Amino acid sequence: MLPKPKKIREVYMDHAATTPVDGRVFSAMKPYFSEKFGNPSSLYQSGRIASGVLNDSRRIVAGHLHALPENIIFTGSGTESDNMAVYGMTRAHEKHGKHLISIAIEHHAVLYPLEDLKKQGWDVTFVPVNRQGLVSAQDVIKAVRPDTILITIMYANNEVGSIQPIAEIGRKLLQYRKEHNTPYPYFHTDACQAAGSLSLDVEKLHVDLMTINGGKIYGPKGVGVLYLRRGVAIKPLILGGGQERRLRSGTENVPAIAGMAKALDLVQKDKEKETGRLRQLSEYLWQKIQREIPDVRLNGPEIGENRLANNLNVTFMDVEGEALLLYLDEYGIMCSTGSACTSESLEPSHVLRSMGLPYEYAHGSLRFSFGHPNSKQDVDYLMKYLPVIVKTLREISPVRLAKTKHAQFKK
Amino acid sequence: MPKKSVKKKNLSGPVDIRTGTGEGWLYSDIVKDHFFNPRNFMHYGEEEKFRYNAMGRVGSPACGDEMVLWLDIDKKTEKIKDCRWRTFGCGSAIASTSVLSEMLKEKDGMKIEDALKLKPQDILARLGGLPERKVHCSVLGDKALQAAVNDYFRRTGQHGRIVTAGSKVIDKTLNITDHDIEEAVLEGAQTLEDVQKKLKVGAGDPSSIPAIEELIRFYAEKYYGE
């Protein structure tokens, strides 16, 4: 009942999930698998080569963060870095206080450790975000108490692309600490989604810890970075051979680390140009959707400086996200949804819900996240089929949200 | 959240989860066929023309699924001559309704007596199974059918035959129904803990917790949603 394309075009619009490895990154990694495979801890030559690569990579990453190489800890993933930031800090500083501050739209890699700590008697304040998914710096500072030891707020949200005012929070926090003559609370940001397009200068952001990973910036999966400001004490989660200044034991994943450094170098050098290009794509798609599909709603901030350039999250009223995904998949188009049906928990997106979006709106959301391989032709191909898919599913659907309730959400 | 309760081995046919090669589909070929080529759904503009004497609506888009079923029941034979449906939901919900409509219509129509005996498992079997966590999507068809048949009884004045819906036992050990949970939510219970305190649910049968949580959400949205 739907048009069949003559040739299926593979269109990947899910770069917030993961990115393909850049060819240049892959080349940078290759020598360290079979050829120069030494353990950086070994003293003989191949060990020294590996150790050299490790140092070079650390320097490159540190350079982009405006940090010192010794403050870069390589880990096994963004999730591990997030867990290390939360558990490592709480374990090291619990004597000072047992209060944490965060926001409800964090990635689960932060959210679940926080919920776990709550069960262990920690007090966690989730500062509310507004309907665009943005937190106010003022509200964050207002939540600080004498027993707050850590604030953890993501740099940019993976689902709706909202960019949090990290630098502003950081500045206000410096002021707070000065006024109260205390090093607390420390400030961590999960910058996994931001690393490809925003500045990671920790001196300008005033963060004490920062998480990034390889799999979102055209680098390999299974490698992450935790930046830890000098002088900040943290407890390691993984004990063993004492690698990474005893903070993260385990033989270093040299090829992945080399790839991570190369990937970060490439995306950071190219970020202005690529951000402009991706923003145009997002804008182009959103204009087309508004023109060709009735009853849609943009979730998250307006396209502009408060939103990741590559992210477009749209609710198609009266239809369900997983059904849309499956239809799109038939045409080779890949994106994601906030619908409950695709989540492990069978709960719709906690991000959209925390932004005050009713369940039925979360169920009908699609997230398109653009990246290097995407072009205008991809958007045109998508829009050749999306309007008719939405129309078909709406015909099957008994729901007419736009005509009934939640008038305040109407576009 | 624990897995839904229907066991794979109760289903005929394979329960297809994505294959390791990435080529396989999340669902069986039958599900796929019904999803992409849904049968007997109510087309735009058909509402005015389609003759029916029974209509049932269940679920809510807030829960992620909503379904409407229209039946044309022959009063003499009590067979379902024709039916139409509309479903808001994921692939499995749409396919389940489509396959149900086929089951109702085939062999010159199912008797409503037999239709009322249909179980979600029967729909699942016809679909060649669903992934475990999708099984709840097929439950709605069975409820919509019940609601539609009740509507028929109402319209034909056979009030004695109406099967009272909405008092489904959720926790078998403590004999707690969805009505009890609705009442608890209306009394201000917002979380599982609140409801458990009021009703002691979940204490008797831990496997009922997911269903209870779903009901709490549903009623909270219904009565307190924006």
Contacts between the chains, C-beta under 8 A, distances in Angstrom:
chain1	res1	chain2	res2	distance
A	1	B	36	7.6
A	1	B	37	6.3
A	2	B	36	7.5
A	318	B	61	7.6
A	318	B	88	6.5
A	319	B	88	7.1
A	320	B	64	6.8
A	320	B	65	8.0
A	320	B	88	6.0
A	320	B	89	5.2
A	320	B	90	5.2
A	320	B	93	7.5
A	321	B	90	7.8
A	322	B	90	3.8
A	322	B	91	6.0
A	323	B	35	7.5
A	323	B	89	7.0
A	323	B	90	5.3
A	323	B	91	5.4
A	323	B	94	6.1
A	326	B	26	7.6
A	326	B	35	6.6
A	326	B	90	7.9
A	326	B	91	4.8
A	327	B	36	7.6
A	330	B	36	7.1
A	339	B	64	7.0
A	339	B	90	6.9
A	340	B	64	4.8
A	341	B	64	6.4
A	341	B	89	7.7
A	341	B	90	3.8
A	341	B	91	8.0
A	341	B	92	7.9
A	341	B	134	7.5
A	341	B	137	7.6
A	342	B	90	8.0
A	344	B	1	7.7
A	344	B	133	7.9
A	345	B	1	5.3
A	346	B	1	6.5
A	346	B	64	8.0
A	346	B	133	6.5
A	346	B	136	7.6
A	348	B	64	7.0
A	356	B	226	7.4
A	358	B	62	6.7
A	358	B	221	7.4
A	358	B	225	6.2
A	358	B	226	5.9
A	359	B	61	7.4
A	359	B	62	4.1
A	359	B	63	7.2
A	359	B	64	7.2
A	359	B	217	7.7
A	359	B	221	5.9
A	359	B	225	7.8
A	360	B	60	7.8
A	360	B	61	3.7
A	360	B	62	5.2
A	363	B	61	6.6
A	363	B	64	5.2
A	395	B	41	7.4
A	395	B	43	6.4
A	395	B	44	5.4
A	396	B	38	5.9
A	396	B	41	5.1
A	396	B	86	5.9
A	396	B	87	6.1
A	396	B	94	6.3
A	397	B	66	7.8
A	397	B	86	6.0
A	397	B	87	6.8
A	397	B	88	4.3
A	398	B	57	7.0
A	398	B	66	5.7
A	398	B	67	6.8
A	398	B	68	4.1
A	398	B	86	3.8
A	398	B	87	6.9
A	398	B	88	6.1
A	399	B	61	4.7
A	399	B	66	5.6
A	399	B	88	4.4
A	401	B	61	6.9
A	406	B	226	6.7
A	408	B	226	7.7
